[in-house]
Amino acid sequence: MNNMKRHVVKLVQNVVKEYASTEIPVFDEICCGLGLDVKEGPLPYGTDGTHEGRTICINSAIQNEERKRFTQFHEVTHYLIEKDEDLISQLHEYTWSQKTGYKEPLETLCNIGAAEFLMPSNIFSRLYEEKGFNVKLIPLAARYFKSSTIATTIQLAQVAPNECITSVFEYGFIPENTIKSQNQLFDMKYHVSKLKWHVVYSASSPAANRWLAKYTVFPDDHLINRAFSQAQTLEGKSKIFFPSWQESCTCEALPYRKRVYALFHLTPPPNTNQLTFMPDLLSETVS
Ligand SMILES: [Zn+2]
């Protein structure tokens, strides 16, 4: 999967280099360069966008500008992947060996492509070198790039220097039809009837070889819940729950609006003092 992620990021970077006049590309410019036709119209509920050949359709019901921009570039990435025979065969091979469906890894790759369009990794990396690599970068980068916090959570993992997992948590009911793919460590039948903190989005850094499944429930005594109830960012040793095992690692949890954003460091994060020191040196040299 990591090779495919890198491949998609490269595809996006090449397109940006070829067609964009600014570091952060404008959608119309990219579509014009690729010869894509864009339409807006009604689509079934729950479908933000579709594409067929060179035509992209965006659901006209989307009100949120950030969500719309993310969908636009998600669909462009679908187009780019579809044209890349090498990537398609890698994807088929991967889904065959993992015995997973084709759609889920494809959607993950399109989200990674969209995040790279909206928040180019070289600019994002400069931002974390300046501010330090921590969970607070999620709201900060979202404001900086005028992107959604979900897209920013995905991109934070992509530029991460260590093995880590970024996630968005919500408090609510778990859909019953997800029980079978759930964490074996909990009695899911019990959880389904209760409001629980659970994963709604998650991304793994290129160096990490494990991922957090959607709808994984986290217990009430976890740092995620404590950060939310204390309304402050917390950091400490905590558990992370994979489908059939759990690990202890350093976790950062940031409550923001009705969600909690988390960064799980599977290997230690880089030395922040060193990182925050570097840009000062650089800016002195430049100016
Ligand atoms: Zn899609």
Residues whose N, C-alpha, C, O or C-beta is under 5 A from the ligand:
A	BS01	ZN	E107 C110
